[in-house]
Amino acid sequence: MYQLRDIRWIIDRAAVVDTIVAFANAIDAQDWQKLRSHLADEIDIDYSEFRGETPRRVTAEEYIKQRVEGLAGLRTLHVSTNHEVTINNNTAECKSVYQIYRLDPTRESGQNRFDTAGNYFHSLIQTDGLWLIAGIKQTVVIVSGNPQVHGALRGTSQ
């Protein structure tokens, strides 16, 4: 028989995964208000493997601004799977596998795609019953296509 704590863990795990998936879907829809609703006020980000940036803490607004600029004009599809969730009271960690497809419809075929796959490590906090993303680390396993498609990489030699 399940104990109340087991049921609570199942509910929290589902809510954590729902937050990660909704985060990805909001980026694809470029629904920045929805994206904001899944973020803590400040987020520790580490995109050093993808962008070569130093890991740092940013406000949710700064994070969204980077997405708006980097994905302007692009069509994207984020796939999120293989969620491993660890919950400790009001904090959670979620390791997942991602695949991101990026298409720039203004570029010619063969130069209009940039796709990546790897792992995300999200840390979350529970606030007022909601799980919010407070940390994001992205590792890259597969890179395919034209990096100039992604606004954050234009002009780099990646």
DSSP file with accessible surface (Angstrom, degrees, kcal/mol):
  #  RESIDUE AA STRUCTURE BP1 BP2  ACC     N-H-->O    O-->H-N    N-H-->O    O-->H-N    TCO  KAPPA ALPHA  PHI   PSI    X-CA   Y-CA   Z-CA
    1    1 A M              0   0  220      0, 0.0     2,-0.2     0, 0.0     0, 0.0   0.000 360.0 360.0 360.0 139.7    0.0    0.0    0.0
    2    2 A Y        -     0   0  165      1,-0.0     2,-0.2     4,-0.0     3,-0.0  -0.515 360.0-137.2 -74.3 142.0    1.2    3.5   -0.8
    3    3 A Q    >>  -     0   0  111     -2,-0.2     4,-2.0     1,-0.1     3,-0.6  -0.607  26.5-108.9 -90.5 158.6    2.1    5.9    2.0
    4    4 A L  H 3> S+     0   0  143      1,-0.2     4,-2.7    -2,-0.2     5,-0.2   0.894 120.4  55.5 -55.7 -39.2    1.0    9.5    1.9
    5    5 A R  H 3> S+     0   0  179      1,-0.2     4,-2.1     2,-0.2    -1,-0.2   0.863 105.8  52.0 -65.7 -33.0    4.7   10.6    1.3
    6    6 A D  H <> S+     0   0   55     -3,-0.6     4,-2.1     2,-0.2    -1,-0.2   0.913 110.9  46.9 -66.5 -42.1    4.9    8.3   -1.7
    7    7 A I  H  X S+     0   0   76     -4,-2.0     4,-2.5     2,-0.2    -2,-0.2   0.922 111.2  51.5 -65.9 -41.8    1.8    9.8   -3.2
    8    8 A R  H  X S+     0   0  120     -4,-2.7     4,-2.9     1,-0.2     5,-0.2   0.908 109.1  51.5 -60.8 -41.6    3.1   13.3   -2.5
    9    9 A W  H  X S+     0   0  107     -4,-2.1     4,-3.1     2,-0.2     5,-0.2   0.924 109.4  49.5 -62.7 -43.1    6.4   12.4   -4.2
   10   10 A I  H  X S+     0   0   83     -4,-2.1     4,-2.4     2,-0.2    -2,-0.2   0.929 113.0  46.9 -62.4 -43.5    4.5   11.2   -7.3
   11   11 A I  H  X S+     0   0   82     -4,-2.5     4,-2.2     2,-0.2    -2,-0.2   0.936 115.1  45.5 -64.1 -46.8    2.4   14.4   -7.4
   12   12 A D  H  X S+     0   0   13     -4,-2.9     4,-2.6     2,-0.2    -2,-0.2   0.908 111.3  52.9 -64.6 -40.5    5.5   16.6   -7.0
   13   13 A R  H  X S+     0   0   81     -4,-3.1     4,-2.5    -5,-0.2     5,-0.2   0.939 109.8  48.1 -60.2 -45.6    7.5   14.6   -9.6
   14   14 A A  H  X S+     0   0   46     -4,-2.4     4,-2.8    -5,-0.2    -1,-0.2   0.914 111.7  50.4 -61.5 -40.2    4.7   15.0  -12.1
   15   15 A A  H  X S+     0   0   31     -4,-2.2     4,-2.1     2,-0.2    -1,-0.2   0.890 109.8  50.3 -66.6 -38.1    4.6   18.8  -11.4
   16   16 A V  H  X S+     0   0    0     -4,-2.6     4,-2.2     2,-0.2    -2,-0.2   0.954 113.1  45.1 -63.8 -49.2    8.4   19.1  -11.8
   17   17 A V  H  X S+     0   0   20     -4,-2.5     4,-2.7     1,-0.2     5,-0.3   0.923 111.1  54.1 -61.9 -41.9    8.3   17.3  -15.2
   18   18 A D  H  X S+     0   0  108     -4,-2.8     4,-2.8    -5,-0.2    -1,-0.2   0.896 107.7  51.2 -58.7 -39.3    5.3   19.4  -16.2
   19   19 A T  H  X S+     0   0   12     -4,-2.1     4,-2.4     2,-0.2    -1,-0.2   0.934 110.6  47.6 -63.9 -44.7    7.3   22.5  -15.4
   20   20 A I  H  X S+     0   0    3     -4,-2.2     4,-2.0     2,-0.2    -2,-0.2   0.929 115.6  44.6 -63.1 -44.7   10.2   21.4  -17.5
   21   21 A V  H  X S+     0   0   48     -4,-2.7     4,-2.7     2,-0.2    -2,-0.2   0.920 112.9  50.3 -68.1 -42.1    8.0   20.5  -20.5
   22   22 A A  H  X S+     0   0   17     -4,-2.8     4,-2.6    -5,-0.3    -1,-0.2   0.886 107.6  55.4 -64.0 -36.4    5.9   23.7  -20.2
   23   23 A F  H  X S+     0   0    3     -4,-2.4     4,-1.8    -5,-0.2    -2,-0.2   0.950 111.0  44.3 -57.4 -49.4    9.2   25.7  -20.1
   24   24 A A  H  X S+     0   0    7     -4,-2.0     4,-2.2     1,-0.2    -2,-0.2   0.920 113.7  49.7 -64.6 -43.6   10.3   24.0  -23.4
   25   25 A N  H  X S+     0   0   76     -4,-2.7     4,-2.2     1,-0.2    -1,-0.2   0.872 107.6  54.4 -64.9 -36.8    6.8   24.5  -25.0
   26   26 A A  H  X>S+     0   0    0     -4,-2.6     5,-2.5     2,-0.2     4,-0.7   0.899 108.0  50.0 -64.2 -38.8    6.7   28.2  -24.0
   27   27 A I  H ><5S+     0   0    3     -4,-1.8     3,-1.0     1,-0.2    -2,-0.2   0.945 110.9  49.1 -64.5 -44.8   10.1   28.7  -25.8
   28   28 A D  H 3<5S+     0   0   35     -4,-2.2    48,-0.4     1,-0.3    -2,-0.2   0.885 115.3  43.5 -61.9 -38.2    8.8   27.0  -28.9
   29   29 A A  H 3<5S-     0   0   73     -4,-2.2    -1,-0.3    -5,-0.2    -2,-0.2   0.558 106.1-130.7 -80.7  -7.2    5.6   29.1  -28.9
   30   30 A Q  T <<5 +     0   0   69     -3,-1.0     2,-1.1    -4,-0.7    -3,-0.2   0.882  53.1 155.5  50.3  42.5    7.7   32.2  -28.1
   31   31 A D     >< +     0   0   69     -5,-2.5     4,-2.4     1,-0.2    -1,-0.2  -0.781  16.8 177.5 -97.0  86.7    5.2   32.8  -25.3
   32   32 A W  H  > S+     0   0   57     -2,-1.1     4,-2.4     1,-0.2    -1,-0.2   0.813  75.4  55.3 -69.9 -29.3    7.5   34.8  -23.1
   33   33 A Q  H  > S+     0   0  166      2,-0.2     4,-1.6     1,-0.2    -1,-0.2   0.917 110.0  46.5 -67.9 -42.7    4.8   35.5  -20.4
   34   34 A K  H  > S+     0   0   81      2,-0.2     4,-0.5     1,-0.2    -2,-0.2   0.922 111.1  52.7 -64.3 -42.3    4.2   31.7  -20.1
   35   35 A L  H >< S+     0   0    0     -4,-2.4     3,-1.8     1,-0.2     4,-0.2   0.940 106.7  53.2 -57.4 -45.2    7.9   31.2  -19.9
   36   36 A R  H >< S+     0   0   60     -4,-2.4     3,-1.8     1,-0.3    -1,-0.2   0.867  99.1  63.3 -59.2 -34.6    8.2   33.7  -17.1
   37   37 A S  H 3< S+     0   0   65     -4,-1.6    -1,-0.3     1,-0.3    -2,-0.2   0.661 103.9  48.7 -67.5 -12.8    5.5   31.9  -15.1
   38   38 A H  T << S+     0   0   34     -3,-1.8    95,-2.8    -4,-0.5     2,-0.4   0.327  99.1  85.1-106.2   6.1    7.8   28.9  -14.9
   39   39 A L  E <  S-a  133   0A   2     -3,-1.8    95,-0.2    93,-0.2     4,-0.1  -0.872  72.5-127.6-114.0 142.2   10.9   30.8  -13.7
   40   40 A A  E     -     0   0A   7     93,-2.8    20,-0.1    -2,-0.4    93,-0.1  -0.280  42.0 -99.8 -68.5 167.4   12.1   31.9  -10.3
   41   41 A D  E    S+     0   0A 114      1,-0.1    19,-2.4    18,-0.1     2,-0.4   0.859 111.2  29.1 -62.7 -33.5   13.0   35.6  -10.0
   42   42 A E  E    S- B   0  59A  98     17,-0.3     2,-0.4    18,-0.1    17,-0.2  -0.979  73.8-164.9-128.4 144.4   16.7   34.7  -10.4
   43   43 A I  E     - B   0  58A   0     15,-3.1    15,-2.6    -2,-0.4     2,-0.6  -0.991  18.5-138.3-132.8 132.3   18.2   31.7  -12.3
   44   44 A D  E     -aB 135  57A  72     90,-2.4    92,-2.9    -2,-0.4     2,-0.4  -0.812  33.5-169.0 -84.9 119.2   21.7   30.2  -12.2
   45   45 A I  E     -aB 136  56A   4     11,-3.3    11,-2.2    -2,-0.6     2,-0.3  -0.906  20.6-178.4-117.4 143.7   22.5   29.4  -15.8
   46   46 A D  E     +a  137   0A  29     90,-2.3    92,-2.4    -2,-0.4     3,-0.2  -0.826  23.1 146.8-140.0  95.0   25.3   27.4  -17.3
   47   47 A Y    >>> +     0   0    7     -2,-0.3     4,-3.4    90,-0.2     5,-0.8  -0.082  31.6 127.2-110.7  28.5   25.4   27.3  -21.1
   48   48 A S  H 3>5S+     0   0   45      1,-0.3     4,-1.0     4,-0.2    -1,-0.1   0.855  71.3  49.9 -60.4 -36.3   29.2   27.1  -21.2
   49   49 A E  H 345S+     0   0  103     89,-0.6    -1,-0.3    -3,-0.2    90,-0.1   0.827 121.3  34.6 -71.0 -29.8   29.3   24.0  -23.4
   50   50 A F  H <45S+     0   0    3     -3,-0.6    -2,-0.2    88,-0.3    -1,-0.1   0.901 137.3  14.4 -90.5 -47.4   26.9   25.5  -25.9
   51   51 A R  H  <5S-     0   0   37     -4,-3.4    -3,-0.2     2,-0.1    -2,-0.1   0.509  91.3-122.8-108.8 -11.0   27.7   29.2  -25.9
   52   52 A G     << +     0   0   63     -4,-1.0    -4,-0.2    -5,-0.8     2,-0.2   0.634  62.0 146.7  74.9  13.1   31.0   29.4  -24.2
   53   53 A E        -     0   0   51     -6,-0.5    -1,-0.2     1,-0.1    -2,-0.1  -0.525  55.8-107.3 -81.9 150.8   29.6   31.8  -21.6
   54   54 A T        -     0   0  113     -2,-0.2    -9,-0.1    -3,-0.1    -7,-0.1  -0.566  43.0-103.5 -71.9 134.1   30.7   31.8  -18.0
   55   55 A P        +     0   0   67      0, 0.0     2,-0.3     0, 0.0    -9,-0.2  -0.316  59.2 154.6 -57.1 142.8   28.0   30.3  -15.7
   56   56 A R  E     -B   45   0A  92    -11,-2.2   -11,-3.3   -13,-0.1     2,-0.4  -0.973  45.5 -97.9-161.1 171.3   26.2   33.1  -13.9
   57   57 A R  E     +B   44   0A 141     -2,-0.3     2,-0.3   -13,-0.3   -13,-0.2  -0.863  41.8 175.0-101.0 133.1   23.1   34.2  -12.1
   58   58 A V  E     -B   43   0A   3    -15,-2.6   -15,-3.1    -2,-0.4     2,-0.1  -0.916  33.0-104.7-131.2 161.0   20.6   36.3  -14.1
   59   59 A T  E  >  -B   42   0A  44     -2,-0.3     4,-2.4   -17,-0.2   -17,-0.3  -0.452  35.7-111.8 -77.0 159.9   17.1   37.6  -13.5
   60   60 A A  H  > S+     0   0    0    -19,-2.4     4,-2.6     1,-0.2     5,-0.2   0.897 120.4  54.5 -58.1 -38.2   14.2   35.9  -15.1
   61   61 A E  H  > S+     0   0  109    -20,-0.3     4,-2.4     1,-0.2    -1,-0.2   0.900 107.5  48.4 -65.0 -41.0   13.8   39.0  -17.3
   62   62 A E  H  > S+     0   0  100      2,-0.2     4,-2.1     1,-0.2    -1,-0.2   0.910 110.9  52.0 -63.5 -42.1   17.4   38.9  -18.5
   63   63 A Y  H  X S+     0   0    0     -4,-2.4     4,-1.7     1,-0.2    -2,-0.2   0.938 111.0  46.3 -59.7 -46.9   17.0   35.2  -19.3
   64   64 A I  H  X S+     0   0   20     -4,-2.6     4,-2.9     1,-0.2    -1,-0.2   0.917 108.4  56.2 -64.2 -41.8   13.9   35.8  -21.3
   65   65 A K  H  X S+     0   0  125     -4,-2.4     4,-2.5     1,-0.2     5,-0.2   0.911 105.8  51.8 -57.8 -41.2   15.6   38.7  -23.2
   66   66 A Q  H  X S+     0   0   34     -4,-2.1     4,-2.7     1,-0.2    -1,-0.2   0.900 111.2  47.4 -61.4 -41.7   18.4   36.4  -24.2
   67   67 A R  H  X S+     0   0    9     -4,-1.7     4,-2.2     2,-0.2    -2,-0.2   0.921 110.4  51.9 -66.4 -42.7   15.8   33.9  -25.6
   68   68 A V  H  X S+     0   0   59     -4,-2.9     4,-0.6     1,-0.2    -2,-0.2   0.945 116.8  39.6 -58.7 -47.2   13.9   36.6  -27.4
   69   69 A E  H >< S+     0   0  111     -4,-2.5     3,-0.6    -5,-0.2    -2,-0.2   0.921 117.5  47.4 -70.1 -44.8   17.1   37.9  -29.1
   70   70 A G  H 3< S+     0   0    3     -4,-2.7    81,-2.4    -5,-0.2    82,-0.3   0.799 120.0  37.0 -70.1 -27.9   18.7   34.4  -29.8
   71   71 A L  H >< S+     0   0    7     -4,-2.2     3,-2.4    -5,-0.2    -1,-0.2   0.361  79.0 139.6-109.4   7.4   15.5   32.9  -31.3
   72   72 A A  T << S+     0   0   54     -4,-0.6     3,-0.1    -3,-0.6    79,-0.1  -0.245  80.4   4.7 -55.4 127.6   14.1   35.9  -33.2
   73   73 A G  T 3  S+     0   0   58      1,-0.2    -1,-0.3    31,-0.0     2,-0.3   0.415 106.7 118.7  80.7  -3.2   12.7   34.7  -36.5
   74   74 A L    <   -     0   0    8     -3,-2.4     2,-0.5    30,-0.1    -1,-0.2  -0.660  57.3-142.1 -97.3 153.7   13.4   31.0  -35.8
   75   75 A R  E     -C  103   0A 160     28,-2.8    28,-2.8    -2,-0.3     2,-0.3  -0.944  30.8-174.8-104.6 132.4   11.0   28.1  -35.6
   76   76 A T  E     -C  102   0A  18     -2,-0.5     2,-0.4   -48,-0.4    26,-0.2  -0.908  22.8-165.0-129.9 156.9   12.0   25.7  -32.8
   77   77 A L  E     -C  101   0A  95     24,-2.0    24,-2.5    -2,-0.3     2,-0.5  -0.928  10.1-165.2-140.7 113.1   11.0   22.4  -31.4
   78   78 A H  E     -C  100   0A  21     -2,-0.4     2,-0.5    22,-0.2    22,-0.2  -0.894   2.8-164.7 -98.8 126.0   12.3   21.3  -28.0
   79   79 A V  E     -C   99   0A  60     20,-3.1    20,-1.8    -2,-0.5     2,-0.4  -0.949   6.5-171.6-110.2 129.2   11.9   17.6  -27.1
   80   80 A S  E     +C   98   0A  31     -2,-0.5     2,-0.3    18,-0.2    18,-0.2  -0.986  19.6 140.4-126.9 125.2   12.3   16.8  -23.5
   81   81 A T  E     +C   97   0A  64     16,-2.6    16,-3.1    -2,-0.4    -2,-0.0  -0.864  38.2  54.5-150.3-179.9   12.5   13.2  -22.2
   82   82 A N  E     -     0   0A 104     -2,-0.3     2,-0.4    14,-0.2    -1,-0.1   0.890  66.8-167.7  54.3  47.8   14.2   10.7  -19.8
   83   83 A H  E     -     0   0A  29     13,-0.1     2,-0.6    -3,-0.1    13,-0.2  -0.531  13.3-171.0 -73.7 121.3   13.4   12.8  -16.7
   84   84 A E  E     -C   95   0A 125     11,-2.9    11,-2.3    -2,-0.4     2,-0.4  -0.968  14.5-167.2-110.4 113.5   15.2   11.8  -13.6
   85   85 A V  E     -C   94   0A  16     -2,-0.6     2,-0.4     9,-0.2     9,-0.2  -0.880  15.5-174.6-113.0 133.3   13.7   13.7  -10.6
   86   86 A T  E     -C   93   0A  94      7,-2.6     7,-2.6    -2,-0.4     2,-0.4  -0.996  10.9-165.6-122.0 128.5   15.1   14.1   -7.1
   87   87 A I  E     +C   92   0A  33     -2,-0.4     2,-0.4     5,-0.2     5,-0.2  -0.953  13.7 177.3-119.8 134.2   13.0   15.9   -4.6
   88   88 A N  E >   -C   91   0A 107      3,-3.0     3,-1.6    -2,-0.4     2,-0.3  -0.852  63.9 -69.0-135.6  95.0   14.1   17.2   -1.2
   89   89 A N  T 3  S-     0   0  135     -2,-0.4    -1,-0.1     1,-0.3     0, 0.0  -0.408 120.3  -5.7  59.2-112.8   11.4   19.1    0.6
   90   90 A N  T 3  S+     0   0   96     -2,-0.3    36,-2.6    -3,-0.1     2,-0.3   0.114 125.4  73.4-101.9  19.6   10.8   22.4   -1.4
   91   91 A T  E <   -CD  88 125A  65     -3,-1.6    -3,-3.0    34,-0.2     2,-0.3  -0.945  56.7-177.3-127.8 154.9   13.7   21.9   -3.9
   92   92 A A  E     -CD  87 124A   1     32,-2.2    32,-2.9    -2,-0.3     2,-0.4  -0.987  15.5-151.7-147.5 155.0   14.1   19.5   -6.8
   93   93 A E  E     -CD  86 123A 103     -7,-2.6    -7,-2.6    -2,-0.3     2,-0.4  -0.981  12.1-169.7-124.6 140.0   16.6   18.5   -9.4
   94   94 A C  E     -CD  85 122A   2     28,-2.7    28,-2.8    -2,-0.4     2,-0.5  -0.960   5.6-168.4-135.4 116.3   15.7   17.1  -12.8
   95   95 A K  E     +CD  84 121A  78    -11,-2.3   -11,-2.9    -2,-0.4     2,-0.3  -0.880  24.6 164.4 -97.0 132.3   18.2   15.6  -15.2
   96   96 A S  E     - D   0 120A   0     24,-2.5    24,-2.2    -2,-0.5     2,-0.4  -0.944  37.5-116.7-143.7 166.1   16.7   15.1  -18.7
   97   97 A V  E     -CD  81 119A  50    -16,-3.1   -16,-2.6    -2,-0.3     2,-0.3  -0.863  34.7-170.4-102.1 138.2   17.6   14.5  -22.3
   98   98 A Y  E     -CD  80 118A   6     20,-2.4    20,-1.8    -2,-0.4     2,-0.4  -0.921  19.1-169.4-127.3 157.1   16.8   17.2  -24.9
   99   99 A Q  E     -CD  79 117A  80    -20,-1.8   -20,-3.1    -2,-0.3     2,-0.5  -0.970  13.1-166.2-139.0 128.3   16.8   17.5  -28.6
  100  100 A I  E     -CD  78 116A   2     16,-3.1    16,-2.1    -2,-0.4     2,-0.5  -0.980   3.5-165.3-122.0 122.7   16.3   21.0  -30.1
  101  101 A Y  E     -CD  77 115A  75    -24,-2.5   -24,-2.0    -2,-0.5     2,-0.4  -0.900   8.2-170.6-102.4 133.0   15.5   21.6  -33.7
  102  102 A R  E     -CD  76 114A   7     12,-0.7    12,-1.9    -2,-0.5     2,-0.4  -0.994   3.1-174.6-127.9 131.9   16.0   25.1  -35.0
  103  103 A L  E     -CD  75 113A  47    -28,-2.8   -28,-2.8    -2,-0.4    10,-0.2  -0.991  14.1-162.1-128.9 128.5   14.9   26.3  -38.4
  104  104 A D    >   -     0   0   13      8,-2.6     3,-1.7    -2,-0.4   -30,-0.1  -0.918   7.5-164.6-105.8 103.7   15.5   29.7  -40.0
  105  105 A P  T 3  S+     0   0   62      0, 0.0    -1,-0.1     0, 0.0   -31,-0.1   0.640  83.6  63.9 -67.6  -9.2   12.9   30.0  -42.8
  106  106 A T  T 3  S+     0   0  121    -33,-0.2     2,-0.2     6,-0.1   -32,-0.0   0.601  90.7  79.7 -88.9 -10.3   14.8   32.9  -44.4
  107  107 A R  S <  S-     0   0   80     -3,-1.7     5,-0.2     5,-0.1     3,-0.1  -0.650  90.0 -98.0 -96.5 156.4   17.9   30.8  -45.2
  108  108 A E    >   -     0   0  150     -2,-0.2     3,-2.3     1,-0.1     4,-0.4  -0.307  51.4 -84.4 -70.9 151.7   18.3   28.5  -48.1
  109  109 A S  T 3  S+     0   0  107      1,-0.3    -1,-0.1     2,-0.2     0, 0.0  -0.251 118.7  31.5 -55.1 139.2   17.8   24.8  -47.6
  110  110 A G  T 3  S+     0   0   62     -3,-0.1    -1,-0.3    36,-0.0    -2,-0.1   0.112 122.2  52.3  94.4 -20.9   20.9   23.1  -46.2
  111  111 A Q  S <  S+     0   0   96     -3,-2.3    -2,-0.2    -7,-0.1    -3,-0.1   0.290  90.4  77.6-121.0   4.9   21.9   26.2  -44.4
  112  112 A N  S    S+     0   0   28     -4,-0.4    -8,-2.6    -5,-0.2     2,-0.4   0.350  79.7  76.0-102.4   6.0   18.7   26.8  -42.5
  113  113 A R  E     +D  103   0A 102    -10,-0.2    33,-3.0    -8,-0.0     2,-0.3  -0.921  40.9 173.2-123.5 145.5   18.9   24.2  -39.7
  114  114 A F  E     +DE 102 145A   0    -12,-1.9   -12,-0.7    -2,-0.4     2,-0.4  -0.903  16.0 178.3-147.0 115.3   20.9   24.0  -36.4
  115  115 A D  E     -DE 101 144A  20     29,-3.3    29,-2.7    -2,-0.3     2,-0.3  -0.926   5.1-179.2-123.8 144.2   20.1   21.1  -34.1
  116  116 A T  E     -DE 100 143A   2    -16,-2.1   -16,-3.1    -2,-0.4     2,-0.3  -0.959   4.4-172.9-137.2 157.9   21.5   20.1  -30.8
  117  117 A A  E     +DE  99 142A  14     25,-2.0    24,-3.2    -2,-0.3    25,-2.3  -0.988  30.7  99.0-147.9 150.9   21.0   17.2  -28.3
  118  118 A G  E     -DE  98 140A   5    -20,-1.8   -20,-2.4    -2,-0.3     2,-0.4  -0.928  64.1 -42.5 171.1-144.1   22.3   16.5  -24.8
  119  119 A N  E     -DE  97 139A  36     20,-0.7    20,-3.1    -2,-0.3     2,-0.4  -0.917  32.9-156.5-121.8 145.0   21.3   16.8  -21.2
  120  120 A Y  E     -DE  96 138A  16    -24,-2.2   -24,-2.5    -2,-0.4     2,-0.5  -0.930   2.9-161.9-111.0 143.6   19.6   19.5  -19.2
  121  121 A F  E     -DE  95 137A  74     16,-2.6    16,-1.9    -2,-0.4     2,-0.4  -0.968  16.2-175.5-123.5 106.4   20.0   19.8  -15.4
  122  122 A H  E     -DE  94 136A   1    -28,-2.8   -28,-2.7    -2,-0.5     2,-0.4  -0.892  12.2-159.8-103.8 136.2   17.3   21.9  -13.9
  123  123 A S  E     -DE  93 135A  29     12,-2.0    11,-3.1    -2,-0.4    12,-1.6  -0.924  17.2-169.7-109.7 141.6   17.0   22.9  -10.3
  124  124 A L  E     -DE  92 133A   3    -32,-2.9   -32,-2.2    -2,-0.4     2,-0.4  -0.934  14.8-155.1-131.0 153.8   13.7   23.9   -9.1
  125  125 A I  E     -DE  91 132A  60      7,-2.4     7,-3.2    -2,-0.3     2,-0.6  -0.946  20.6-127.9-124.6 148.3   12.2   25.5   -6.0
  126  126 A Q  E     + E   0 131A  44    -36,-2.6     2,-0.4    -2,-0.4     5,-0.2  -0.874  32.0 173.3 -99.5 122.4    8.6   25.2   -4.8
  127  127 A T  E >   - E   0 130A  56      3,-3.1     3,-2.4    -2,-0.6    -2,-0.0  -0.995  68.8 -15.4-131.4 125.1    6.9   28.5   -4.1
  128  128 A D  T 3  S-     0   0  158     -2,-0.4    -1,-0.1     1,-0.3     3,-0.1   0.869 129.6 -52.3  50.0  38.8    3.3   28.9   -3.2
  129  129 A G  T 3  S+     0   0   58      1,-0.2     2,-0.4    -3,-0.0    -1,-0.3   0.417 117.7 110.3  82.7  -2.8    2.7   25.3   -4.4
  130  130 A L  E <   - E   0 127A 110     -3,-2.4    -3,-3.1  -111,-0.0     2,-0.6  -0.853  65.7-132.0-106.9 142.9    4.3   25.9   -7.8
  131  131 A W  E     - E   0 126A   8     -2,-0.4     2,-0.4    -5,-0.2    -5,-0.2  -0.820  29.6-171.5 -91.0 123.5    7.6   24.4   -9.0
  132  132 A L  E     - E   0 125A  27     -7,-3.2    -7,-2.4    -2,-0.6     2,-0.4  -0.928  26.9-113.0-118.6 143.0    9.8   27.2  -10.5
  133  133 A I  E     +aE  39 124A   0    -95,-2.8   -93,-2.8    -2,-0.4    -9,-0.3  -0.603  38.2 165.3 -77.4 122.9   13.0   26.8  -12.4
  134  134 A A  E     +     0   0A  17    -11,-3.1   -90,-2.4    -2,-0.4     2,-0.3   0.439  64.5  28.4-115.4  -7.2   15.9   28.3  -10.4
  135  135 A G  E     -aE  44 123A   4    -12,-1.6   -12,-2.0   -92,-0.3     2,-0.4  -0.977  56.2-173.3-157.4 142.2   18.9   26.7  -12.3
  136  136 A I  E     +aE  45 122A   4    -92,-2.9   -90,-2.3    -2,-0.3     2,-0.4  -0.981   4.6 175.9-139.9 123.5   19.6   25.5  -15.8
  137  137 A K  E     -aE  46 121A  87    -16,-1.9   -16,-2.6    -2,-0.4     2,-0.5  -0.999  11.8-163.7-125.0 131.8   22.7   23.7  -17.0
  138  138 A Q  E     - E   0 120A   3    -92,-2.4   -89,-0.6    -2,-0.4     2,-0.3  -0.958   3.9-169.7-116.8 128.4   22.9   22.4  -20.6
  139  139 A T  E     - E   0 119A  20    -20,-3.1   -20,-0.7    -2,-0.5     2,-0.5  -0.872  16.0-138.7-109.8 153.8   25.4   19.9  -21.8
  140  140 A V  E     + E   0 118A  29     -2,-0.3   -22,-0.3   -22,-0.2     3,-0.1  -0.951  32.1 159.0-118.7 127.6   25.9   19.2  -25.5
  141  141 A V  E    S+     0   0A 105    -24,-3.2     2,-0.4    -2,-0.5   -23,-0.2   0.721  72.2  31.1-108.9 -40.3   26.3   15.7  -27.0
  142  142 A I  E     - E   0 117A  98    -25,-2.3   -25,-2.0     2,-0.0     2,-0.4  -0.977  57.7-179.9-128.0 132.9   25.3   16.3  -30.6
  143  143 A V  E     + E   0 116A  74     -2,-0.4     2,-0.4   -27,-0.2   -27,-0.2  -1.000  11.5 170.4-130.1 130.2   25.6   19.4  -32.8
  144  144 A S  E     + E   0 115A  66    -29,-2.7   -29,-3.3    -2,-0.4     2,-0.2  -0.996  38.2   7.8-144.2 133.1   24.4   19.4  -36.4
  145  145 A G  E    S- E   0 114A  52     -2,-0.4   -31,-0.3   -31,-0.2   -34,-0.1  -0.627  98.5 -18.2 107.3-158.6   23.9   22.1  -39.0
  146  146 A N    >   -     0   0   20    -33,-3.0     3,-2.1    -2,-0.2     4,-0.3  -0.787  43.1-162.5 -97.3 106.4   24.7   25.7  -39.3
  147  147 A P  G >  S+     0   0   20      0, 0.0     3,-1.2     0, 0.0     6,-0.3   0.750  85.3  75.4 -62.7 -19.3   25.4   27.5  -36.0
  148  148 A Q  G 3  S+     0   0   55      1,-0.3     6,-0.1    10,-0.1   -34,-0.1   0.673  80.3  72.8 -67.7 -12.4   24.8   30.8  -37.6
  149  149 A V  G <  S+     0   0    0     -3,-2.1     2,-0.5   -36,-0.2    -1,-0.3   0.887  84.4  75.4 -65.3 -38.1   21.1   30.0  -37.5
  150  150 A H  S X> S-     0   0    6     -3,-1.2     3,-1.8    -4,-0.3     4,-0.9  -0.642  78.9-143.0 -82.9 124.9   21.1   30.6  -33.7
  151  151 A G  T 34 S+     0   0   22    -81,-2.4     3,-0.5    -2,-0.5    -1,-0.1   0.823  99.1  57.0 -56.5 -34.8   21.2   34.3  -32.8
  152  152 A A  T 34 S+     0   0   38    -82,-0.3    -1,-0.3     1,-0.2    -4,-0.1   0.688 112.7  41.6 -71.6 -16.5   23.4   33.7  -29.8
  153  153 A L  T X4 S+     0   0    2     -3,-1.8     3,-2.3    -6,-0.3     5,-0.3   0.479  80.6 123.4-109.8  -5.9   26.1   32.0  -32.0
  154  154 A R  T 3< S+     0   0  101     -4,-0.9     3,-0.1    -3,-0.5    -6,-0.1  -0.338  80.9  19.4 -59.8 133.3   26.0   34.3  -35.1
  155  155 A G  T 3  S+     0   0   75      1,-0.3    -1,-0.3     3,-0.1     2,-0.2   0.476 102.3 112.3  85.2   1.3   29.5   35.6  -35.7
  156  156 A T  S <  S-     0   0   61     -3,-2.3    -1,-0.3     2,-0.1    -3,-0.1  -0.635  71.4-128.4-100.0 168.0   31.2   32.9  -33.7
  157  157 A S              0   0  129     -2,-0.2    -3,-0.1    -3,-0.1    -1,-0.1   0.267 360.0 360.0 -96.4  10.6   33.4   30.2  -35.0
  158  158 A Q              0   0   92     -5,-0.3   -10,-0.1   -11,-0.1    -2,-0.1  -0.151 360.0 360.0 -59.2 360.0   31.5   27.4  -33.3
